[in-house]
Amino acid sequence: MTLNIQTHENDALLLPIQALPGSRRNGIIGEHDGHLKVAVTQVPEKGKANKAIIKLLSKELQLSKSQLMIVSGETNSRKKLRITGISSEQLLERLKKFLNR
């Protein structure tokens, strides 16, 4: 697993995401080029896919939606997600089950 997780101000983490909007189903589907691949069924219009990504990751990573925020790439498939209230070790531990399939 080679996700490019960075530390950010105030003990937050930056997680690079490769969004796959308009997919057949929602889910974390792996890692590519240091980015977490996240598939959502929502289309990329008016922020619908971004909201679906936050909802999905909040559920799968057992975090509240307020702990997650897209800080760059809102209109791009490559995004940076700011995550608070969790260490990089805890985040990697929660992601293991999705990345070791």
BELVENWO-V826435 format. One line per field, one symbol per residue. ss: DSSP state (h for helix, s for strand, l for the rest). A space follows every 50 residues. Layout:
ss = ???
This chain:
ss = lllllssshhhsssssssssslllllssssssllsssssslllllllhhh hhhhhhhhhhllllhhhssssslllllssssssllllhhhhhhhhhhhhl l
